[in-house]
């Protein structure tokens, strides 16, 4: 037997570039999950909220215009009567909302 038969075979190194790339990818994904995703969720909520608010305001304005025109057709006299009636409806609705409001809870430290 020769001396070279007893020598240990050099072990092949593990695929460390792949492991390093996987580690970097895992760290980047973790950072993204903890930072970018919550920010994107908040940004989407703000954008969708603004779109809904703009649509709601537009619908309210168009509804009030249509209501004035319909009331003007059926109410005798000039348009001021329709404005008065629709304005009264809005004032009553505002008073009802004002009466049902709640005071904010006081903060306790």
C-alpha positions as CSV (number, residue, x, y, z in Angstrom):
1,X,0.0,0.0,0.0
2,X,1.2,3.4,-0.8
3,X,1.4,6.4,1.4
4,X,-1.2,8.3,-0.8
5,X,-3.9,5.8,-0.2
6,X,-4.1,6.7,3.5
7,X,-4.4,10.4,3.0
8,X,-7.8,11.9,3.4
9,X,-9.6,13.0,0.3
10,X,-9.9,16.8,0.3
11,X,-13.5,17.6,0.8
12,X,-15.3,19.7,-1.8
13,X,-16.4,23.0,-0.2
14,X,-20.1,23.5,0.0
15,X,-21.6,25.7,-2.6
16,X,-21.0,28.9,-0.5
17,X,-21.8,31.4,-3.3
18,X,-25.4,30.0,-3.5
19,X,-25.7,30.0,0.3
20,X,-24.4,33.6,0.5
21,X,-26.9,34.7,-2.2
22,X,-29.7,32.9,-0.4
23,X,-28.8,34.6,2.9
24,X,-28.8,38.0,1.2
25,X,-32.1,37.3,-0.5
26,X,-33.6,36.2,2.8
27,X,-32.4,39.3,4.6
28,X,-33.7,41.6,1.9
29,X,-37.1,39.8,1.9
30,X,-37.3,40.2,5.7
31,X,-36.5,43.9,5.5
32,X,-39.0,44.3,2.7
33,X,-41.8,42.5,4.6
34,X,-41.2,44.6,7.7
35,X,-40.9,48.0,6.1
36,X,-42.1,48.3,2.5
37,X,-45.3,46.2,2.7
38,X,-46.8,48.2,5.6
39,X,-46.0,51.5,3.9
40,X,-47.5,50.3,0.7
41,X,-50.7,49.2,2.6
42,X,-51.0,52.6,4.1
43,X,-50.4,54.4,0.8
44,X,-53.1,52.2,-0.9
45,X,-55.5,53.0,1.9
46,X,-54.9,56.8,1.6
47,X,-55.2,56.7,-2.2
48,X,-58.4,54.6,-2.2
49,X,-59.8,56.8,0.6
50,X,-59.2,59.9,-1.4
51,X,-60.8,58.4,-4.5
52,X,-63.9,57.3,-2.4
53,X,-64.1,60.8,-0.8
54,X,-63.9,62.5,-4.2
55,X,-66.6,60.2,-5.6
56,X,-68.8,60.7,-2.5
57,X,-68.5,64.5,-2.7
58,X,-69.3,64.5,-6.4
59,X,-72.3,62.2,-5.9
60,X,-73.6,64.5,-3.1
61,X,-73.2,67.6,-5.3
62,X,-74.9,66.0,-8.2
63,X,-77.7,64.6,-6.0
64,X,-78.4,68.0,-4.5
65,X,-78.5,69.6,-8.0
66,X,-80.9,66.9,-9.2
67,X,-83.0,67.3,-6.1
68,X,-83.3,71.1,-6.6
69,X,-84.3,70.6,-10.2
70,X,-86.9,67.9,-9.4
71,X,-88.4,70.0,-6.6
72,X,-88.4,73.1,-8.8
73,X,-90.5,71.2,-11.4
74,X,-93.2,70.2,-8.8
75,X,-93.1,73.1,-6.5
76,X,-95.0,76.2,-7.7
77,X,-93.2,79.5,-7.8
78,X,-89.6,80.4,-8.5
79,X,-86.5,78.3,-7.8
80,X,-86.0,79.9,-4.4
81,X,-88.7,77.6,-3.0
82,X,-86.8,74.6,-4.2
83,X,-83.5,76.0,-2.7
84,X,-85.3,76.7,0.6
85,X,-86.8,73.1,0.8
86,X,-83.5,71.4,-0.1
87,X,-81.5,73.7,2.2
88,X,-83.9,72.9,5.0
89,X,-83.4,69.1,4.4
90,X,-79.6,69.6,4.6
91,X,-79.9,71.7,7.8
92,X,-82.1,69.1,9.5
93,X,-79.7,66.3,8.5
94,X,-76.7,68.4,9.8
95,X,-78.5,69.0,13.1
96,X,-79.3,65.3,13.5
97,X,-75.6,64.4,12.9
98,X,-74.5,67.2,15.3
99,X,-76.8,65.9,18.0
100,X,-75.6,62.3,17.7
101,X,-71.9,63.2,17.9
102,X,-69.8,61.8,20.7
103,X,-67.2,63.6,22.7
104,X,-63.7,62.1,22.5
105,X,-62.6,60.0,25.4
106,X,-60.2,61.8,27.7
107,X,-56.7,60.3,27.7
108,X,-55.5,58.9,31.0
109,X,-51.8,58.7,31.6
